[in-house]
Amino acid sequence: MKFLLQFSRLVDAISEAVGRAAIWLVLVVVIISAGNAVSRFAFHMSSNAWLEIQWYLFSAIFLLCGAYVLKKNEHIRIDVIAGRLSERGQNWIDVFGILVFLLPMALIVGYLSWPGFINAWNSGEMSASEGGLIRWPVRLLLPVGFALLILQAFSELIKRIAFLTGHGPNVLSKATGPTAEEELAEAIKKHQVAPEVADIVHMNHEMIDGKEGGRK
């Protein structure tokens, strides 16, 4: 168990580093999207490449942050039943879900996505749109993203088993800390990059909180 927990901490560190790096892609997408819109409406200049790079970056954010979200325990849950169970019961549900649903799905998708990347790499597949981008980088995101997710799934499984056997804390306990939006805004201000963008991120987070509060 000691070795497994060391492996889990290593995987957690990788997921944390990749996730925090991918957060910056949100800012890149905002800048590219705004610049492309200004160029198109103000100067009547546009390019399919600029549109496609936004799709690529959205894909990168979604796929590269999957493991990070799982590590943070921020994925969507339906707690109608699990919320009423004890801590051990909740962890047993997670063990079942990881083994029966998450790992098989991630392994199958990761396995099936690899040939698509190899074909795109060997053929030099290009976008069908005029001025579009080469396809292999975005196809590579699938196996890479799911490989990270698989590693993190094993890490979460180890942590659940460690808790159930008395070798670790309950990782399902919500840790208090900044949200992803707050982390991004703080990183932008720390590096003195476009302070107005940081304010936009904060405003977006406040709007989301306001909507959620209204639903409650």
TAWOQUI-V360879 format. One record per backbone hydrogen bond with DSSP energy under -0.5 kcal/mol. CO is the residue of the C=O (numbers start at 1). NH is the residue of the N-H. E is the energy in kcal/mol with one decimal. If there is no record, write none. Layout:
co nh e
CO NH E
CO NH E
This chain:
co nh e
1 5 -2.5
2 6 -1.8
3 7 -2.3
4 8 -2.5
5 9 -2.3
6 10 -2.0
7 11 -2.4
8 12 -2.6
9 13 -2.1
10 14 -2.0
11 15 -2.7
12 16 -2.5
13 17 -2.4
14 18 -2.7
15 19 -2.6
16 20 -2.5
17 21 -1.9
18 22 -2.5
19 23 -1.4
20 24 -0.6
21 24 -1.1
22 25 -1.5
22 26 -0.5
23 26 -1.5
23 27 -0.6
24 28 -1.8
25 29 -2.7
26 30 -2.2
27 31 -2.4
28 32 -2.6
29 33 -3.0
30 34 -2.6
31 35 -2.7
32 36 -2.7
33 37 -2.1
34 38 -2.5
35 39 -2.4
36 40 -2.2
37 41 -2.5
38 42 -2.6
38 43 -0.6
39 43 -1.2
39 45 -2.2
40 44 -0.5
47 51 -1.3
48 52 -2.8
49 53 -2.3
50 54 -1.0
51 55 -1.4
52 56 -2.6
53 57 -2.4
54 58 -2.5
55 59 -2.3
56 60 -2.4
57 61 -2.6
58 62 -2.3
59 63 -2.8
60 64 -2.6
61 65 -1.2
63 66 -0.6
65 69 -2.7
66 70 -2.0
67 71 -2.5
68 72 -2.0
69 73 -0.5
69 74 -2.4
70 73 -0.9
77 79 -0.7
78 82 -0.5
79 83 -1.3
81 84 -1.7
82 85 -1.5
86 90 -2.4
87 91 -2.0
88 92 -2.3
89 93 -1.9
90 94 -1.8
91 95 -2.4
92 96 -2.3
93 97 -2.7
94 98 -2.9
95 99 -2.2
96 100 -2.7
97 101 -2.0
97 102 -2.4
98 103 -2.8
101 105 -2.1
102 106 -2.8
103 107 -2.7
104 108 -2.3
105 109 -2.6
106 110 -2.6
107 111 -2.3
108 112 -2.6
109 113 -1.8
110 114 -1.0
111 115 -0.6
112 116 -0.6
113 117 -1.6
114 118 -2.3
115 119 -2.8
116 120 -2.0
117 121 -2.5
118 122 -2.8
119 123 -2.3
120 124 -1.2
120 125 -1.3
125 135 -2.8
129 132 -2.0
133 127 -1.7
135 138 -0.6
135 139 -1.8
136 140 -2.1
137 141 -0.9
138 142 -0.5
139 142 -0.7
139 143 -0.8
140 144 -2.0
141 145 -3.0
142 146 -2.4
143 147 -1.9
144 148 -2.2
145 149 -1.9
146 150 -2.4
147 151 -2.3
148 152 -2.4
149 153 -2.3
150 154 -2.1
151 155 -2.1
152 156 -2.8
153 157 -2.3
154 158 -2.4
155 159 -2.1
156 160 -2.3
157 161 -2.4
158 162 -2.5
159 163 -1.9
160 164 -2.4
161 165 -1.9
162 167 -3.7
162 168 -0.9
163 166 -1.3
169 171 -0.9
170 173 -1.3
179 183 -2.4
180 184 -2.3
181 185 -2.4
182 186 -2.3
183 187 -2.3
184 188 -2.3
185 189 -2.2
186 190 -2.4
187 191 -1.8
188 193 -2.6
189 192 -0.9
192 194 -0.6
194 197 -1.6
194 198 -1.2
195 199 -1.8
196 200 -1.7
197 201 -2.2
198 202 -2.3
199 203 -2.6
200 204 -2.5
201 205 -2.2
202 206 -2.3
203 207 -2.3
204 208 -2.2
205 209 -2.3
206 210 -2.3
207 211 -2.3
208 212 -2.6
209 213 -2.5
210 214 -1.9
211 215 -1.9
212 216 -1.8
